[in-house]
Amino acid sequence: MYAMVLEQPGSPLKFQERPDPSPAAGEVRIKVGACGVCRTDLHVVDGELPNIPHPIIPGHEVVGRVDALGADVSDFEIGMRVGVPWLGSTCGHCPYCLSDQENLCDHPRFTGYTRDGGFASHLVADARYCFPLGDTGDDAALAPLLCAGLIGWRSLVMAGEGRHIGIYGFGAAGHIIAQIASWQDRHFYAFTRKGDDPAQRLALSLGARWAGASEDTPPVELDAAIIYAPVGSLVPSALRAVRKGGRVVCAGIHMSDIPSFPYSILWGERQVLSVANLTRDDGRNFLMAASEAGIQTHTTVFPLDQANEALARLREGQLVGAAVLRP
């Protein structure tokens, strides 16, 4: 197999050839067709997450086909197309797992962070945490759904049932969830970096009622705001944009520090919430909704050995939509 390997957090990935992995009991080996490049991958590569094991293969938006089965796997067959998400496995016995909150598991494993991921030609995954994808659609178009879509879905659910939704950071997750919001007959408003005309044009093409800079004031009070950009200073900005009783949902795994802000912009029963990981129910519910809504992803495809370039362009905000690697 071939892989882009992080030998040390903060260093570029290195292209390596390795022996093909063998699936253990309960696991499947997958020949990767495409793997999305997520901002969480950037946090792993840049060393912004704690306790990163190394060497490690990043990547957790994986689409591929099963090409080997471990013992005791009965739900998958050779050749089936599956998706592998961020949540790689959970312990099953902590208080969170026992209360249907597996996204908060005390002893989880994460694809591309604490177990090898999809920046590779092959990977091994716990079969219980893979999603059947069927044969409709291109691998590269589906890959961003496996995290940008899933985490976006969870954040939209946590935002509540409001009609006017602000989306701060209109990248991979933002452009997917905007389509879900429109399908649900909601209105969305896109906030981007100042001067990011391509992202604003994409938002308007997808039906945004308004698109502007993150510092700007939208034309209506928002019922909720979802922050996908890892920028803590957006929290006070979003609080100023939501109505009384509104919610601000922080959807990333990592964010810069939130600056102090006056209590007056939180008062009025506004809420600030965070999203942590996903559950398998999130995955099943979102993938069904994405199919019904006809989600179309906007992707830039890179060959596997150009993963560092894809990450650099993501870091610099030079991508519109999502980046995807093809082995």
LINCORRA-V170992 format. One record per helix or strand of 3 or more residues. SS is the DSSP state (H for helix, E for strand). FROM is the first residue (numbers start at 0). TO is the last residue. If there is no record, write none. Layout:
BEGIN
ss: <SS SS>
from: <FROM FROM>
to: <TO TO>
END
This chain:
BEGIN
ss: <E E E H E E E H H E E H E H H E H E H E E H E H E H E H E>
from: <1 13 26 38 61 80 86 96 101 108 121 126 129 138 147 163 171 186 196 209 221 233 241 262 270 279 298 303 321>
to: <5 16 36 44 68 83 88 98 103 110 125 128 131 145 158 167 182 191 204 212 226 240 249 264 273 292 302 314 325>
END
